[in-house]
Amino acid sequence: MATNKRVFTLRLSDEVFDKIGVLAISEHRSLTNYIEYVLIKHLEEVEKEQGEIKIGE
């Protein structure tokens, strides 16, 4: 089943990638999956505090 997801490049130092990798392993996730998880979690926290983020307005 195909998914419709956008892809982008992160420009982070090797040290930052390595640190994210350590956290991903501790959560039993891939690096990509962990980054997605952290971003989604952050969006949820912001919307909880500030309300829904309006898109296209």
mmCIF file as Biopython writes it, N, C-alpha, C and O atoms, coordinates in Angstrom:
data_model
#
loop_
_atom_site.group_PDB
_atom_site.id
_atom_site.type_symbol
_atom_site.label_atom_id
_atom_site.label_alt_id
_atom_site.label_comp_id
_atom_site.label_asym_id
_atom_site.label_entity_id
_atom_site.label_seq_id
_atom_site.pdbx_PDB_ins_code
_atom_site.Cartn_x
_atom_site.Cartn_y
_atom_site.Cartn_z
_atom_site.occupancy
_atom_site.B_iso_or_equiv
_atom_site.auth_seq_id
_atom_site.auth_asym_id
_atom_site.pdbx_PDB_model_num
ATOM 1   N N  . MET A ? 1  ? 0.841  -1.178 0.000  1.0 0.0 1  A 1 
ATOM 2   C CA . MET A ? 1  ? 0.000  0.000  0.000  1.0 0.0 1  A 1 
ATOM 3   C C  . MET A ? 1  ? 0.890  1.246  0.000  1.0 0.0 1  A 1 
ATOM 4   O O  . MET A ? 1  ? 1.737  1.398  0.880  1.0 0.0 1  A 1 
ATOM 5   N N  . ALA A ? 2  ? 0.710  2.109  -0.948 1.0 0.0 2  A 1 
ATOM 6   C CA . ALA A ? 2  ? 1.505  3.319  -1.059 1.0 0.0 2  A 1 
ATOM 7   C C  . ALA A ? 2  ? 1.034  4.367  -0.058 1.0 0.0 2  A 1 
ATOM 8   O O  . ALA A ? 2  ? -0.146 4.448  0.281  1.0 0.0 2  A 1 
ATOM 9   N N  . THR A ? 3  ? 1.988  5.164  0.401  1.0 0.0 3  A 1 
ATOM 10  C CA . THR A ? 3  ? 1.654  6.261  1.304  1.0 0.0 3  A 1 
ATOM 11  C C  . THR A ? 3  ? 1.983  7.577  0.624  1.0 0.0 3  A 1 
ATOM 12  O O  . THR A ? 3  ? 2.835  7.635  -0.263 1.0 0.0 3  A 1 
ATOM 13  N N  . ASN A ? 4  ? 1.313  8.615  1.040  1.0 0.0 4  A 1 
ATOM 14  C CA . ASN A ? 4  ? 1.538  9.945  0.479  1.0 0.0 4  A 1 
ATOM 15  C C  . ASN A ? 4  ? 2.205  10.797 1.547  1.0 0.0 4  A 1 
ATOM 16  O O  . ASN A ? 4  ? 1.532  11.511 2.291  1.0 0.0 4  A 1 
ATOM 17  N N  . LYS A ? 5  ? 3.537  10.720 1.621  1.0 0.0 5  A 1 
ATOM 18  C CA . LYS A ? 5  ? 4.289  11.477 2.611  1.0 0.0 5  A 1 
ATOM 19  C C  . LYS A ? 5  ? 5.341  12.316 1.919  1.0 0.0 5  A 1 
ATOM 20  O O  . LYS A ? 5  ? 5.936  11.895 0.927  1.0 0.0 5  A 1 
ATOM 21  N N  . ARG A ? 6  ? 5.563  13.501 2.445  1.0 0.0 6  A 1 
ATOM 22  C CA . ARG A ? 6  ? 6.624  14.357 1.928  1.0 0.0 6  A 1 
ATOM 23  C C  . ARG A ? 6  ? 7.941  13.952 2.562  1.0 0.0 6  A 1 
ATOM 24  O O  . ARG A ? 6  ? 7.977  13.427 3.675  1.0 0.0 6  A 1 
ATOM 25  N N  . VAL A ? 7  ? 9.003  14.199 1.853  1.0 0.0 7  A 1 
ATOM 26  C CA . VAL A ? 7  ? 10.344 13.872 2.326  1.0 0.0 7  A 1 
ATOM 27  C C  . VAL A ? 7  ? 11.179 15.143 2.277  1.0 0.0 7  A 1 
ATOM 28  O O  . VAL A ? 7  ? 11.067 15.933 1.339  1.0 0.0 7  A 1 
ATOM 29  N N  . PHE A ? 8  ? 12.014 15.335 3.288  1.0 0.0 8  A 1 
ATOM 30  C CA . PHE A ? 8  ? 12.894 16.487 3.290  1.0 0.0 8  A 1 
ATOM 31  C C  . PHE A ? 8  ? 14.232 16.108 3.904  1.0 0.0 8  A 1 
ATOM 32  O O  . PHE A ? 8  ? 14.355 15.074 4.560  1.0 0.0 8  A 1 
ATOM 33  N N  . THR A ? 9  ? 15.221 16.945 3.689  1.0 0.0 9  A 1 
ATOM 34  C CA . THR A ? 9  ? 16.572 16.699 4.179  1.0 0.0 9  A 1 
ATOM 35  C C  . THR A ? 9  ? 16.807 17.486 5.453  1.0 0.0 9  A 1 
ATOM 36  O O  . THR A ? 9  ? 16.426 18.652 5.549  1.0 0.0 9  A 1 
ATOM 37  N N  . LEU A ? 10 ? 17.427 16.857 6.419  1.0 0.0 10 A 1 
ATOM 38  C CA . LEU A ? 10 ? 17.838 17.549 7.639  1.0 0.0 10 A 1 
ATOM 39  C C  . LEU A ? 10 ? 19.328 17.848 7.554  1.0 0.0 10 A 1 
ATOM 40  O O  . LEU A ? 10 ? 20.127 16.973 7.220  1.0 0.0 10 A 1 
ATOM 41  N N  . ARG A ? 11 ? 19.691 19.067 7.852  1.0 0.0 11 A 1 
ATOM 42  C CA . ARG A ? 11 ? 21.104 19.428 7.857  1.0 0.0 11 A 1 
ATOM 43  C C  . ARG A ? 11 ? 21.554 19.548 9.305  1.0 0.0 11 A 1 
ATOM 44  O O  . ARG A ? 11 ? 21.531 20.629 9.893  1.0 0.0 11 A 1 
ATOM 45  N N  . LEU A ? 12 ? 21.960 18.430 9.859  1.0 0.0 12 A 1 
ATOM 46  C CA . LEU A ? 12 ? 22.401 18.375 11.246 1.0 0.0 12 A 1 
ATOM 47  C C  . LEU A ? 12 ? 23.816 17.809 11.299 1.0 0.0 12 A 1 
ATOM 48  O O  . LEU A ? 12 ? 24.233 17.052 10.421 1.0 0.0 12 A 1 
ATOM 49  N N  . SER A ? 13 ? 24.533 18.184 12.330 1.0 0.0 13 A 1 
ATOM 50  C CA . SER A ? 13 ? 25.897 17.666 12.479 1.0 0.0 13 A 1 
ATOM 51  C C  . SER A ? 13 ? 25.863 16.173 12.785 1.0 0.0 13 A 1 
ATOM 52  O O  . SER A ? 13 ? 24.845 15.636 13.221 1.0 0.0 13 A 1 
ATOM 53  N N  . ASP A ? 14 ? 26.989 15.518 12.548 1.0 0.0 14 A 1 
ATOM 54  C CA . ASP A ? 14 ? 27.089 14.091 12.863 1.0 0.0 14 A 1 
ATOM 55  C C  . ASP A ? 14 ? 26.826 13.841 14.343 1.0 0.0 14 A 1 
ATOM 56  O O  . ASP A ? 14 ? 26.217 12.836 14.710 1.0 0.0 14 A 1 
ATOM 57  N N  . GLU A ? 15 ? 27.286 14.759 15.191 1.0 0.0 15 A 1 
ATOM 58  C CA . GLU A ? 15 ? 27.082 14.615 16.633 1.0 0.0 15 A 1 
ATOM 59  C C  . GLU A ? 15 ? 25.597 14.599 16.987 1.0 0.0 15 A 1 
ATOM 60  O O  . GLU A ? 15 ? 25.157 13.788 17.801 1.0 0.0 15 A 1 
ATOM 61  N N  . VAL A ? 16 ? 24.830 15.495 16.374 1.0 0.0 16 A 1 
ATOM 62  C CA . VAL A ? 16 ? 23.389 15.545 16.638 1.0 0.0 16 A 1 
ATOM 63  C C  . VAL A ? 16 ? 22.713 14.274 16.131 1.0 0.0 16 A 1 
ATOM 64  O O  . VAL A ? 16 ? 21.876 13.701 16.829 1.0 0.0 16 A 1 
ATOM 65  N N  . PHE A ? 17 ? 23.069 13.823 14.920 1.0 0.0 17 A 1 
ATOM 66  C CA . PHE A ? 17 ? 22.501 12.581 14.398 1.0 0.0 17 A 1 
ATOM 67  C C  . PHE A ? 17 ? 22.832 11.407 15.312 1.0 0.0 17 A 1 
ATOM 68  O O  . PHE A ? 17 ? 21.982 10.553 15.567 1.0 0.0 17 A 1 
ATOM 69  N N  . ASP A ? 18 ? 24.067 11.366 15.803 1.0 0.0 18 A 1 
ATOM 70  C CA . ASP A ? 18 ? 24.474 10.277 16.695 1.0 0.0 18 A 1 
ATOM 71  C C  . ASP A ? 18 ? 23.667 10.300 17.990 1.0 0.0 18 A 1 
ATOM 72  O O  . ASP A ? 18 ? 23.253 9.249  18.479 1.0 0.0 18 A 1 
ATOM 73  N N  . LYS A ? 19 ? 23.442 11.485 18.548 1.0 0.0 19 A 1 
ATOM 74  C CA . LYS A ? 19 ? 22.653 11.604 19.777 1.0 0.0 19 A 1 
ATOM 75  C C  . LYS A ? 19 ? 21.205 11.178 19.544 1.0 0.0 19 A 1 
ATOM 76  O O  . LYS A ? 19 ? 20.617 10.479 20.369 1.0 0.0 19 A 1 
ATOM 77  N N  . ILE A ? 20 ? 20.637 11.602 18.417 1.0 0.0 20 A 1 
ATOM 78  C CA . ILE A ? 20 ? 19.273 11.179 18.080 1.0 0.0 20 A 1 
ATOM 79  C C  . ILE A ? 20 ? 19.234 9.663  17.909 1.0 0.0 20 A 1 
ATOM 80  O O  . ILE A ? 20 ? 18.277 9.010  18.322 1.0 0.0 20 A 1 
ATOM 81  N N  . GLY A ? 21 ? 20.272 9.114  17.302 1.0 0.0 21 A 1 
ATOM 82  C CA . GLY A ? 21 ? 20.358 7.675  17.119 1.0 0.0 21 A 1 
ATOM 83  C C  . GLY A ? 21 ? 20.352 6.922  18.447 1.0 0.0 21 A 1 
ATOM 84  O O  . GLY A ? 21 ? 19.705 5.881  18.570 1.0 0.0 21 A 1 
ATOM 85  N N  . VAL A ? 22 ? 21.064 7.441  19.434 1.0 0.0 22 A 1 
ATOM 86  C CA . VAL A ? 22 ? 21.081 6.815  20.765 1.0 0.0 22 A 1 
ATOM 87  C C  . VAL A ? 22 ? 19.681 6.827  21.365 1.0 0.0 22 A 1 
ATOM 88  O O  . VAL A ? 22 ? 19.234 5.826  21.924 1.0 0.0 22 A 1 
ATOM 89  N N  . LEU A ? 23 ? 18.988 7.962  21.250 1.0 0.0 23 A 1 
ATOM 90  C CA . LEU A ? 23 ? 17.621 8.055  21.780 1.0 0.0 23 A 1 
ATOM 91  C C  . LEU A ? 23 ? 16.674 7.125  21.027 1.0 0.0 23 A 1 
ATOM 92  O O  . LEU A ? 23 ? 15.808 6.494  21.631 1.0 0.0 23 A 1 
ATOM 93  N N  . ALA A ? 24 ? 16.842 7.043  19.709 1.0 0.0 24 A 1 
ATOM 94  C CA . ALA A ? 24 ? 15.986 6.168  18.901 1.0 0.0 24 A 1 
ATOM 95  C C  . ALA A ? 24 ? 16.159 4.714  19.321 1.0 0.0 24 A 1 
ATOM 96  O O  . ALA A ? 24 ? 15.178 3.985  19.471 1.0 0.0 24 A 1 
ATOM 97  N N  . ILE A ? 25 ? 17.397 4.298  19.510 1.0 0.0 25 A 1 
ATOM 98  C CA . ILE A ? 25 ? 17.661 2.917  19.925 1.0 0.0 25 A 1 
ATOM 99  C C  . ILE A ? 25 ? 17.038 2.645  21.288 1.0 0.0 25 A 1 
ATOM 100 O O  . ILE A ? 25 ? 16.480 1.570  21.508 1.0 0.0 25 A 1 
ATOM 101 N N  . SER A ? 26 ? 17.125 3.608  22.207 1.0 0.0 26 A 1 
ATOM 102 C CA . SER A ? 26 ? 16.554 3.402  23.542 1.0 0.0 26 A 1 
ATOM 103 C C  . SER A ? 26 ? 15.035 3.277  23.498 1.0 0.0 26 A 1 
ATOM 104 O O  . SER A ? 26 ? 14.433 2.687  24.396 1.0 0.0 26 A 1 
ATOM 105 N N  . GLU A ? 27 ? 14.409 3.834  22.451 1.0 0.0 27 A 1 
ATOM 106 C CA . GLU A ? 27 ? 12.957 3.748  22.260 1.0 0.0 27 A 1 
ATOM 107 C C  . GLU A ? 27 ? 12.572 2.614  21.300 1.0 0.0 27 A 1 
ATOM 108 O O  . GLU A ? 27 ? 11.398 2.436  20.974 1.0 0.0 27 A 1 
ATOM 109 N N  . HIS A ? 28 ? 13.577 1.852  20.855 1.0 0.0 28 A 1 
ATOM 110 C CA . HIS A ? 28 ? 13.369 0.743  19.910 1.0 0.0 28 A 1 
ATOM 111 C C  . HIS A ? 28 ? 12.712 1.226  18.617 1.0 0.0 28 A 1 
ATOM 112 O O  . HIS A ? 28 ? 11.780 0.603  18.109 1.0 0.0 28 A 1 
ATOM 113 N N  . ARG A ? 29 ? 13.209 2.339  18.101 1.0 0.0 29 A 1 
ATOM 114 C CA . ARG A ? 29 ? 12.696 2.931  16.859 1.0 0.0 29 A 1 
ATOM 115 C C  . ARG A ? 29 ? 13.857 3.155  15.898 1.0 0.0 29 A 1 
ATOM 116 O O  . ARG A ? 29 ? 15.017 3.214  16.305 1.0 0.0 29 A 1 
ATOM 117 N N  . SER A ? 30 ? 13.525 3.279  14.618 1.0 0.0 30 A 1 
ATOM 118 C CA . SER A ? 30 ? 14.538 3.683  13.652 1.0 0.0 30 A 1 
ATOM 119 C C  . SER A ? 30 ? 14.779 5.180  13.820 1.0 0.0 30 A 1 
ATOM 120 O O  . SER A ? 30 ? 13.978 5.880  14.438 1.0 0.0 30 A 1 
ATOM 121 N N  . LEU A ? 31 ? 15.878 5.658  13.270 1.0 0.0 31 A 1 
ATOM 122 C CA . LEU A ? 31 ? 16.190 7.081  13.361 1.0 0.0 31 A 1 
ATOM 123 C C  . LEU A ? 31 ? 15.077 7.918  12.740 1.0 0.0 31 A 1 
ATOM 124 O O  . LEU A ? 31 ? 14.621 8.894  13.337 1.0 0.0 31 A 1 
ATOM 125 N N  . THR A ? 32 ? 14.643 7.539  11.550 1.0 0.0 32 A 1 
ATOM 126 C CA . THR A ? 32 ? 13.583 8.275  10.861 1.0 0.0 32 A 1 
ATOM 127 C C  . THR A ? 32 ? 12.284 8.243  11.653 1.0 0.0 32 A 1 
ATOM 128 O O  . THR A ? 32 ? 11.631 9.273  11.822 1.0 0.0 32 A 1 
ATOM 129 N N  . ASN A ? 33 ? 11.911 7.074  12.134 1.0 0.0 33 A 1 
ATOM 130 C CA . ASN A ? 33 ? 10.677 6.945  12.896 1.0 0.0 33 A 1 
ATOM 131 C C  . ASN A ? 33 ? 10.737 7.764  14.174 1.0 0.0 33 A 1 
ATOM 132 O O  . ASN A ? 33 ? 9.737  8.363  14.568 1.0 0.0 33 A 1 
ATOM 133 N N  . TYR A ? 34 ? 11.894 7.802  14.830 1.0 0.0 34 A 1 
ATOM 134 C CA . TYR A ? 34 ? 12.030 8.570  16.063 1.0 0.0 34 A 1 
ATOM 135 C C  . TYR A ? 34 ? 11.889 10.070 15.801 1.0 0.0 34 A 1 
ATOM 136 O O  . TYR A ? 34 ? 11.236 10.775 16.570 1.0 0.0 34 A 1 
ATOM 137 N N  . ILE A ? 35 ? 12.497 10.556 14.724 1.0 0.0 35 A 1 
ATOM 138 C CA . ILE A ? 35 ? 12.380 11.978 14.377 1.0 0.0 35 A 1 
ATOM 139 C C  . ILE A ? 35 ? 10.920 12.325 14.093 1.0 0.0 35 A 1 
ATOM 140 O O  . ILE A ? 35 ? 10.431 13.359 14.547 1.0 0.0 35 A 1 
ATOM 141 N N  . GLU A ? 36 ? 10.218 11.466 13.342 1.0 0.0 36 A 1 
ATOM 142 C CA . GLU A ? 36 ? 8.789  11.688 13.082 1.0 0.0 36 A 1 
ATOM 143 C C  . GLU A ? 36 ? 8.008  11.721 14.393 1.0 0.0 36 A 1 
ATOM 144 O O  . GLU A ? 36 ? 7.165  12.596 14.595 1.0 0.0 36 A 1 
ATOM 145 N N  . TYR A ? 37 ? 8.285  10.776 15.278 1.0 0.0 37 A 1 
ATOM 146 C CA . TYR A ? 37 ? 7.608  10.681 16.574 1.0 0.0 37 A 1 
ATOM 147 C C  . TYR A ? 37 ? 7.806  11.959 17.399 1.0 0.0 37 A 1 
ATOM 148 O O  . TYR A ? 37 ? 6.851  12.492 17.965 1.0 0.0 37 A 1 
ATOM 149 N N  . VAL A ? 38 ? 9.034  12.440 17.463 1.0 0.0 38 A 1 
ATOM 150 C CA . VAL A ? 38 ? 9.341  13.638 18.255 1.0 0.0 38 A 1 
ATOM 151 C C  . VAL A ? 38 ? 8.639  14.869 17.680 1.0 0.0 38 A 1 
ATOM 152 O O  . VAL A ? 38 ? 8.098  15.677 18.434 1.0 0.0 38 A 1 
ATOM 153 N N  . LEU A ? 39 ? 8.641  15.017 16.361 1.0 0.0 39 A 1 
ATOM 154 C CA . LEU A ? 39 ? 7.976  16.165 15.738 1.0 0.0 39 A 1 
ATOM 155 C C  . LEU A ? 39 ? 6.468  16.133 15.959 1.0 0.0 39 A 1 
ATOM 156 O O  . LEU A ? 39 ? 5.865  17.158 16.274 1.0 0.0 39 A 1 
ATOM 157 N N  . ILE A ? 40 ? 5.864  14.973 15.798 1.0 0.0 40 A 1 
ATOM 158 C CA . ILE A ? 40 ? 4.413  14.852 16.011 1.0 0.0 40 A 1 
ATOM 159 C C  . ILE A ? 40 ? 4.065  15.128 17.469 1.0 0.0 40 A 1 
ATOM 160 O O  . ILE A ? 40 ? 3.085  15.814 17.757 1.0 0.0 40 A 1 
ATOM 161 N N  . LYS A ? 41 ? 4.869  14.594 18.390 1.0 0.0 41 A 1 
ATOM 162 C CA . LYS A ? 41 ? 4.653  14.824 19.818 1.0 0.0 41 A 1 
ATOM 163 C C  . LYS A ? 41 ? 4.743  16.320 20.132 1.0 0.0 41 A 1 
ATOM 164 O O  . LYS A ? 41 ? 3.932  16.842 20.897 1.0 0.0 41 A 1 
ATOM 165 N N  . HIS A ? 42 ? 5.717  17.003 19.550 1.0 0.0 42 A 1 
ATOM 166 C CA . HIS A ? 42 ? 5.882  18.440 19.777 1.0 0.0 42 A 1 
ATOM 167 C C  . HIS A ? 42 ? 4.679  19.225 19.242 1.0 0.0 42 A 1 
ATOM 168 O O  . HIS A ? 42 ? 4.176  20.129 19.910 1.0 0.0 42 A 1 
ATOM 169 N N  . LEU A ? 43 ? 4.220  18.872 18.031 1.0 0.0 43 A 1 
ATOM 170 C CA . LEU A ? 43 ? 3.038  19.528 17.468 1.0 0.0 43 A 1 
ATOM 171 C C  . LEU A ? 43 ? 1.821  19.365 18.386 1.0 0.0 43 A 1 
ATOM 172 O O  . LEU A ? 43 ? 1.070  20.315 18.606 1.0 0.0 43 A 1 
ATOM 173 N N  . GLU A ? 44 ? 1.640  18.171 18.910 1.0 0.0 44 A 1 
ATOM 174 C CA . GLU A ? 44 ? 0.520  17.916 19.819 1.0 0.0 44 A 1 
ATOM 175 C C  . GLU A ? 44 ? 0.622  18.772 21.074 1.0 0.0 44 A 1 
ATOM 176 O O  . GLU A ? 44 ? -0.385 19.301 21.545 1.0 0.0 44 A 1 
ATOM 177 N N  . GLU A ? 45 ? 1.838  18.915 21.625 1.0 0.0 45 A 1 
ATOM 178 C CA . GLU A ? 45 ? 2.044  19.731 22.825 1.0 0.0 45 A 1 
ATOM 179 C C  . GLU A ? 45 ? 1.753  21.202 22.549 1.0 0.0 45 A 1 
ATOM 180 O O  . GLU A ? 45 ? 1.105  21.871 23.354 1.0 0.0 45 A 1 
ATOM 181 N N  . VAL A ? 46 ? 2.234  21.708 21.407 1.0 0.0 46 A 1 
ATOM 182 C CA . VAL A ? 46 ? 2.001  23.107 21.049 1.0 0.0 46 A 1 
ATOM 183 C C  . VAL A ? 46 ? 0.508  23.364 20.873 1.0 0.0 46 A 1 
ATOM 184 O O  . VAL A ? 46 ? -0.013 24.362 21.371 1.0 0.0 46 A 1 
ATOM 185 N N  . GLU A ? 47 ? -0.185 22.467 20.168 1.0 0.0 47 A 1 
ATOM 186 C CA . GLU A ? 47 ? -1.618 22.653 19.948 1.0 0.0 47 A 1 
ATOM 187 C C  . GLU A ? 47 ? -2.403 22.539 21.255 1.0 0.0 47 A 1 
ATOM 188 O O  . GLU A ? 47 ? -3.435 23.192 21.416 1.0 0.0 47 A 1 
ATOM 189 N N  . LYS A ? 48 ? -1.937 21.740 22.161 1.0 0.0 48 A 1 
ATOM 190 C CA . LYS A ? 48 ? -2.600 21.627 23.461 1.0 0.0 48 A 1 
ATOM 191 C C  . LYS A ? 48 ? -2.491 22.947 24.225 1.0 0.0 48 A 1 
ATOM 192 O O  . LYS A ? 48 ? -3.439 23.367 24.887 1.0 0.0 48 A 1 
ATOM 193 N N  . GLU A ? 49 ? -1.333 23.597 24.130 1.0 0.0 49 A 1 
ATOM 194 C CA . GLU A ? 49 ? -1.086 24.860 24.838 1.0 0.0 49 A 1 
ATOM 195 C C  . GLU A ? 49 ? -1.690 26.062 24.113 1.0 0.0 49 A 1 
ATOM 196 O O  . GLU A ? 49 ? -2.236 26.959 24.755 1.0 0.0 49 A 1 
ATOM 197 N N  . GLN A ? 50 ? -1.597 26.090 22.786 1.0 0.0 50 A 1 
ATOM 198 C CA . GLN A ? 50 ? -1.930 27.290 22.013 1.0 0.0 50 A 1 
ATOM 199 C C  . GLN A ? 50 ? -3.160 27.139 21.137 1.0 0.0 50 A 1 
ATOM 200 O O  . GLN A ? 50 ? -3.609 28.115 20.535 1.0 0.0 50 A 1 
ATOM 201 N N  . GLY A ? 51 ? -3.705 25.958 21.054 1.0 0.0 51 A 1 
ATOM 202 C CA . GLY A ? 51 ? -4.837 25.715 20.170 1.0 0.0 51 A 1 
ATOM 203 C C  . GLY A ? 51 ? -4.376 25.173 18.830 1.0 0.0 51 A 1 
ATOM 204 O O  . GLY A ? 51 ? -3.186 25.158 18.514 1.0 0.0 51 A 1 
ATOM 205 N N  . GLU A ? 52 ? -5.348 24.732 18.058 1.0 0.0 52 A 1 
ATOM 206 C CA . GLU A ? 52 ? -5.067 24.109 16.770 1.0 0.0 52 A 1 
ATOM 207 C C  . GLU A ? 52 ? -4.297 25.048 15.845 1.0 0.0 52 A 1 
ATOM 208 O O  . GLU A ? 52 ? -4.609 26.236 15.752 1.0 0.0 52 A 1 
ATOM 209 N N  . ILE A ? 53 ? -3.308 24.517 15.177 1.0 0.0 53 A 1 
ATOM 210 C CA . ILE A ? 53 ? -2.542 25.277 14.192 1.0 0.0 53 A 1 
ATOM 211 C C  . ILE A ? 53 ? -3.352 25.297 12.905 1.0 0.0 53 A 1 
ATOM 212 O O  . ILE A ? 53 ? -3.654 24.245 12.341 1.0 0.0 53 A 1 
ATOM 213 N N  . LYS A ? 54 ? -3.700 26.473 12.447 1.0 0.0 54 A 1 
ATOM 214 C CA . LYS A ? 54 ? -4.507 26.622 11.232 1.0 0.0 54 A 1 
ATOM 215 C C  . LYS A ? 54 ? -3.595 26.541 10.009 1.0 0.0 54 A 1 
ATOM 216 O O  . LYS A ? 54 ? -2.551 27.192 9.960  1.0 0.0 54 A 1 
ATOM 217 N N  . ILE A ? 55 ? -3.986 25.754 9.046  1.0 0.0 55 A 1 
ATOM 218 C CA . ILE A ? 55 ? -3.214 25.578 7.812  1.0 0.0 55 A 1 
ATOM 219 C C  . ILE A ? 55 ? -3.939 26.276 6.672  1.0 0.0 55 A 1 
ATOM 220 O O  . ILE A ? 55 ? -5.144 26.096 6.490  1.0 0.0 55 A 1 
ATOM 221 N N  . GLY A ? 56 ? -3.205 27.070 5.909  1.0 0.0 56 A 1 
ATOM 222 C CA . GLY A ? 56 ? -3.774 27.713 4.725  1.0 0.0 56 A 1 
ATOM 223 C C  . GLY A ? 56 ? -4.647 28.911 5.005  1.0 0.0 56 A 1 
ATOM 224 O O  . GLY A ? 56 ? -5.499 29.261 4.188  1.0 0.0 56 A 1 
ATOM 225 N N  . GLU A ? 57 ? -4.452 29.540 6.133  1.0 0.0 57 A 1 
ATOM 226 C CA . GLU A ? 57 ? -5.265 30.739 6.437  1.0 0.0 57 A 1 
ATOM 227 C C  . GLU A ? 57 ? -4.393 31.958 6.514  1.0 0.0 57 A 1 
ATOM 228 O O  . GLU A ? 57 ? -4.890 33.057 6.758  1.0 0.0 57 A 1 
#
